[in-house]
Amino acid sequence: MKDKILVTGANGNLGKKFILSKGEVEVCALVRSEKAKDDLMSFVQANDIQDVQIVKCDYLNQQVIKELARSCKYMLHLVGIIKENKDNKFDLVHKQTTKALVASIKGSGIKKCCYISILGAKEDSKNTCFSSRGFAEKLFLDSNMPSLILQVPMVLGEGDYACKALKKNALSRINFTFRKHSLEQPIYAEDIIDVINVDINRTLKGNHSPSGIKALAGPTSLTREKLIMKVAKQLGANVKVLSLPLFLGYILARISEMLFSHPPITRAMLGVLDHDDDIDPLPSSKELGVNLTTLDKMLDATMST
């Protein structure tokens, strides 16, 4: 019998990439809506992927998840947002969901959890996205379940939202951004998938695998302006990056929150995007068993799609 991996938020970009790379294990993929289930089913069928069970369920339904977790050996938790709206609040998506999941897998066959968090997450942060992520991290750390928490910055993967947005900005003749000197340290999505697969293999074989919070990013930290201009040069375009005052962004975000149930930008989201990412990723990458993709190779792979 093949080992089974429980994956939450399986219809997202990282979830699909993991399913595509999963090897010989089975996957129990959890999604929250019928639309997400249909989308993931189409992806699985189009890529002729075997041994994937797709389940639509409420992540707060402990009874259902407890039953599903009974036959699983590892849990990959991919649920997370940087922008909340009236339907998806940080408290629900990060705090309540994680609390229910941790309770649901107690006594199951799951040997370890991996939670993809975000650089800057801290329970006492004034930013509600960072603080709710920090709260979720603590739930894993305080449980009796060995847990690997990966704090990552901007993730670039083929065809994902971040790549499309970056490409759009680079192809603009004039790009307006808030604080263009904010530091970005993008990581290649496939590197995160490699970390996950290495950790799963180590865990299933009973080998030592790292636990706790590990900050991981790409090998290059550069300003947002330089990143946009680097992409523009690769695409053969010319762009001028102009910086808008950050306080103006917060004013616009506040107005947006007041007027719309699904605001295009929020103050918490702006705070996350403005976070300076500049860490030394080598210690964590070595411990986690992954060779980081260079920025040039990352952009070659993601900006051509």
C-alpha positions as CSV (number, residue, x, y, z in Angstrom):
1,M,0.0,0.0,0.0
2,K,1.3,3.4,-0.9
3,D,1.8,6.1,1.7
4,K,-0.8,8.9,1.5
5,I,-0.3,12.7,1.9
6,L,-3.0,15.0,3.1
7,V,-2.9,18.3,1.3
8,T,-5.0,21.4,2.2
9,G,-5.5,24.2,-0.4
10,A,-4.5,21.6,-3.0
11,N,-6.1,23.6,-5.9
12,G,-3.5,26.5,-5.6
13,N,-0.4,26.8,-7.7
14,L,1.9,25.1,-5.1
15,G,-0.7,22.4,-4.5
16,K,-0.9,21.6,-8.2
17,K,2.9,21.6,-8.5
18,F,3.2,19.2,-5.6
19,I,0.6,16.8,-7.1
20,L,2.4,16.9,-10.4
21,S,5.7,16.0,-8.7
22,K,4.4,13.6,-6.0
23,G,6.0,10.4,-7.3
24,E,4.8,7.1,-5.9
25,V,2.7,8.5,-2.9
26,E,-1.0,8.9,-2.9
27,V,-2.6,12.3,-2.3
28,C,-5.8,13.2,-0.5
29,A,-6.4,16.7,-1.8
30,L,-8.7,19.0,0.1
31,V,-10.5,21.9,-1.5
32,R,-13.3,24.2,-0.1
33,S,-15.5,24.7,-3.2
34,E,-17.1,22.8,-6.0
35,K,-15.4,25.1,-8.5
36,A,-12.0,24.3,-6.9
37,K,-12.8,20.6,-7.0
38,D,-13.7,20.8,-10.7
39,D,-10.6,22.8,-11.5
40,L,-8.3,20.4,-9.7
41,M,-10.0,17.4,-11.3
42,S,-9.4,18.9,-14.8
43,F,-5.8,19.5,-13.9
44,V,-5.3,15.9,-12.7
45,Q,-7.0,14.4,-15.7
46,A,-5.1,16.6,-18.2
47,N,-1.8,15.5,-16.7
48,D,-2.9,11.9,-16.3
49,I,-1.9,11.8,-12.7
50,Q,-2.9,8.7,-10.7
51,D,-3.7,8.1,-7.1
52,V,-5.2,11.5,-6.3
53,Q,-8.4,11.6,-4.2
54,I,-10.1,15.1,-4.3
55,V,-12.4,15.9,-1.5
56,K,-14.5,19.1,-1.1
57,C,-14.9,19.9,2.6
58,D,-15.1,22.6,5.2
59,Y,-11.7,22.8,6.8
60,L,-13.5,23.5,10.1
61,N,-15.3,20.1,9.9
62,Q,-13.0,18.1,12.3
63,Q,-15.0,14.9,12.0
64,V,-14.5,14.7,8.2
65,I,-10.8,15.7,8.3
66,K,-10.2,13.3,11.2
67,E,-11.5,10.4,9.1
68,L,-9.5,11.4,6.1
69,A,-6.3,11.9,8.2
70,R,-6.6,8.4,9.6
71,S,-4.9,6.8,6.6
72,C,-2.4,9.6,5.9
73,K,1.3,9.8,6.9
74,Y,2.1,13.4,6.3
75,M,0.1,16.7,6.0
76,L,1.0,19.6,3.7
77,H,-0.9,22.8,4.8
78,L,-1.1,25.3,1.9
79,V,-4.0,27.4,3.0
80,G,-3.2,31.1,3.3
81,I,-4.0,34.6,2.0
82,I,-2.4,38.1,2.0
83,K,-5.6,39.9,1.2
84,E,-8.8,39.4,3.2
85,N,-12.4,40.2,2.2
86,K,-15.9,39.8,3.7
87,D,-15.8,36.1,2.9
88,N,-12.3,35.2,3.8
89,K,-10.9,36.8,6.9
90,F,-7.4,36.2,8.3
91,D,-9.0,35.0,11.5
92,L,-10.9,32.3,9.6
93,V,-8.3,31.3,7.0
94,H,-5.2,31.3,9.3
95,K,-6.4,31.0,12.9
96,Q,-9.6,29.0,13.0
97,T,-8.7,26.7,10.1
98,T,-5.3,25.8,11.5
99,K,-6.7,25.3,15.0
100,A,-9.3,22.8,13.6
101,L,-6.7,21.0,11.5
102,V,-4.3,20.6,14.3
103,A,-7.1,19.2,16.5
104,S,-8.3,16.9,13.7
105,I,-5.0,15.1,13.1
106,K,-4.3,14.3,16.7
107,G,-4.2,10.5,17.1
108,S,-4.1,10.0,13.3
109,G,-1.4,8.2,11.3
110,I,0.2,11.5,10.3
111,K,3.9,11.6,11.4
112,K,4.7,15.2,10.4
113,C,3.2,18.5,9.1
114,C,4.6,21.1,6.7
115,Y,3.1,24.6,6.8
116,I,4.0,27.1,4.1
117,S,4.0,30.5,5.9
118,I,5.4,33.9,4.9
119,L,8.5,35.9,5.7
120,G,7.6,38.5,8.4
121,A,5.1,36.3,10.1
122,K,5.1,37.0,13.9
123,E,2.3,36.6,16.4
124,D,2.8,40.1,17.9
125,S,3.0,41.9,14.6
126,K,0.8,45.0,14.1
127,N,0.0,43.7,10.6
128,T,-3.0,41.4,10.8
129,C,-1.8,39.1,8.1
130,F,1.6,38.6,9.7
131,S,0.1,38.2,13.2
132,S,-2.5,35.7,12.1
133,R,0.2,33.7,10.3
134,G,2.3,33.8,13.4
135,F,-0.6,32.5,15.4
136,A,-1.0,29.6,13.0
137,E,2.7,28.8,13.2
138,K,2.5,28.7,17.0
139,L,-0.4,26.3,16.9
140,F,1.8,23.8,15.0
141,L,4.8,24.5,17.3
142,D,2.7,24.0,20.4
143,S,1.2,20.7,19.2
144,N,2.8,17.3,19.8
145,M,3.1,16.9,16.1
146,P,6.6,17.4,14.5
147,S,6.1,20.4,12.1
148,L,8.2,22.1,9.5
149,I,7.2,25.7,9.0
150,L,8.6,27.3,5.9
151,Q,8.6,31.1,5.9
152,V,8.9,32.2,2.3
153,P,8.8,35.6,0.4
154,M,7.4,36.2,-3.1
155,V,7.1,32.9,-4.9
156,L,7.5,32.8,-8.6
157,G,6.2,29.8,-10.6
158,E,5.2,29.3,-14.2
159,G,1.8,30.9,-14.9
160,D,1.1,32.0,-11.3
161,Y,-0.4,35.3,-10.3
162,A,2.9,36.8,-9.0
163,C,4.6,36.1,-12.3
164,K,1.8,37.6,-14.4
165,A,1.8,40.7,-12.2
166,L,5.5,41.1,-12.4
167,K,5.5,40.6,-16.2
168,K,2.7,43.2,-16.6
169,N,4.6,45.7,-14.5
170,A,7.8,45.2,-16.6
171,L,5.9,45.6,-19.9
172,S,4.5,49.0,-18.8
173,R,6.2,52.0,-20.2
174,I,5.8,53.7,-16.8
175,N,5.2,51.6,-13.7
176,F,3.9,53.2,-10.5
177,T,4.7,51.3,-7.3
178,F,4.8,52.1,-3.6
179,R,8.3,52.4,-2.2
180,K,10.3,51.2,-5.2
181,H,13.3,50.6,-2.9
182,S,11.5,47.9,-1.0
183,L,13.6,44.7,-1.0
184,E,12.3,41.5,-2.8
185,Q,14.0,38.1,-2.6
186,P,11.8,35.9,-4.8
187,I,12.1,32.1,-4.5
188,Y,11.3,29.6,-7.3
189,A,8.2,27.6,-6.7
190,E,9.9,24.4,-7.7
191,D,12.5,24.9,-5.0
192,I,9.8,24.9,-2.4
193,I,8.3,21.7,-3.9
194,D,11.8,20.1,-3.8
195,V,12.0,21.0,0.0
196,I,8.6,19.4,0.6
197,N,9.4,16.2,-1.3
198,V,12.7,15.9,0.5
199,D,11.1,16.3,3.8
200,I,8.3,13.8,3.0
201,N,10.9,11.2,1.8
202,R,12.9,11.7,5.0
203,T,9.9,11.4,7.2
204,L,8.4,8.3,5.5
205,K,11.8,6.6,5.7
206,G,12.2,7.4,9.3
207,N,15.2,9.6,8.7
208,H,16.0,12.8,10.6
209,S,14.2,15.8,9.2
210,P,14.3,19.4,10.4
211,S,11.4,20.8,12.4
212,G,10.5,24.3,13.5
213,I,10.5,27.6,11.7
214,K,12.9,27.8,8.7
215,A,13.2,31.1,6.7
216,L,13.9,30.3,3.1
217,A,14.2,32.6,0.1
218,G,16.0,32.9,-3.2
219,P,19.7,33.6,-3.4
220,T,19.3,37.3,-4.5
221,S,17.7,40.2,-2.7
222,L,17.2,43.4,-4.7
223,T,14.9,46.4,-4.8
224,R,11.5,46.1,-6.4
225,E,12.6,48.7,-9.0
226,K,15.7,46.6,-10.0
227,L,13.5,43.4,-10.2
228,I,11.0,45.1,-12.5
229,M,13.8,46.5,-14.7
230,K,15.6,43.2,-14.8
231,V,12.4,41.5,-16.1
232,A,11.8,44.3,-18.6
233,K,15.3,43.9,-20.0
234,Q,14.8,40.1,-20.3
235,L,11.6,40.8,-22.2
236,G,13.2,43.4,-24.4
237,A,11.1,46.2,-23.0
238,N,11.9,49.6,-21.4
239,V,10.2,50.7,-18.2
240,K,10.5,53.6,-15.9
241,V,9.6,52.8,-12.3
242,L,8.1,55.6,-10.3
243,S,7.7,55.5,-6.5
244,L,4.5,56.6,-4.9
245,P,4.4,57.7,-1.2
246,L,3.5,54.8,1.0
247,F,1.1,56.9,3.1
248,L,-0.9,57.5,-0.1
249,G,-1.2,53.7,-0.5
250,Y,-2.6,53.3,3.0
251,I,-5.1,56.0,2.4
252,L,-6.3,54.4,-0.8
253,A,-6.4,51.0,0.8
254,R,-8.5,52.3,3.7
255,I,-11.0,53.9,1.2
256,S,-11.1,50.7,-0.7
257,E,-11.9,48.7,2.4
258,M,-14.7,51.0,3.2
259,L,-16.3,51.0,-0.2
260,F,-15.9,47.4,-1.4
261,S,-16.7,44.0,0.1
262,H,-13.8,42.6,-2.0
263,P,-11.3,45.5,-2.0
264,P,-8.6,45.4,-4.6
265,I,-6.0,46.4,-2.0
266,T,-6.0,46.4,1.8
267,R,-3.8,48.0,4.4
268,A,-2.6,44.6,5.6
269,M,-1.8,43.5,2.1
270,L,0.1,46.6,1.4
271,G,2.1,46.0,4.6
272,V,3.0,42.5,3.4
273,L,4.0,43.6,0.0
274,D,6.2,46.4,1.5
275,H,8.1,44.1,3.8
276,D,11.8,44.1,3.1
277,D,13.0,40.6,2.4
278,D,16.8,40.2,2.8
279,I,18.0,37.0,4.5
280,D,20.8,34.5,4.1
281,P,19.0,31.5,2.7
282,L,22.1,29.2,2.5
283,P,21.9,27.7,6.1
284,S,18.2,26.7,5.7
285,S,18.6,25.5,2.1
286,K,21.5,23.2,3.1
287,E,19.6,21.8,6.1
288,L,16.5,21.3,4.0
289,G,18.4,19.6,1.2
290,V,17.7,21.9,-1.7
291,N,19.9,23.7,-4.2
292,L,18.4,27.2,-4.8
293,T,17.6,28.3,-8.3
294,T,19.4,31.5,-9.3
295,L,17.3,34.6,-10.0
296,D,18.3,34.6,-13.7
297,K,17.3,30.9,-14.2
298,M,14.1,31.6,-12.2
299,L,13.1,34.5,-14.5
300,D,14.1,32.5,-17.6
301,A,11.7,29.7,-16.6
302,T,8.8,31.9,-15.4
303,M,8.7,34.9,-17.6
304,S,8.8,33.1,-20.9
305,T,5.4,31.4,-20.2
